[in-house]
Amino acid sequence: MIDLKIVDDPTSPKKGEIDMNWDQIKGKWKQAKGQVQQKWGKLTNDDMDVINGKREELVGKVQERYGIGKEEAEKQVSDFETKYH
């Protein structure tokens, strides 16, 4: 039996920070789309239209196109949020 503990990662952004960062991305979606497609090149223009600034849609499309789990997709999107400018 493996004992797993969930540890709060002090380097990960907090919920309020993520919301604020995503609000900035959503508000500037036309500009952000280029950076999103640069990071996740497998996303199509149709995917970008479906995402349309919605974080959960982006997470889902990243999962789908890259064949990764939800946790990994969430992590990648969170990393993108913290680095977006």
C-alpha angles and dihedrals in degrees: 000000000000120000110217124191125192109224124194105241107224090204095057118092119255122242094260091050091051092049091050093047092047091049087057092049093046092048091052097036095141090057094038093053091074093054091044091053090046091055096040104032093175091068111103129216087254089054089051091052090051092047092049094169096314112134097206091051090053091050090050094048092047088052092048099045096042099036094233133137125265093253092055092045090049090050092050093048091047090051089050091050093054092049098041115115 
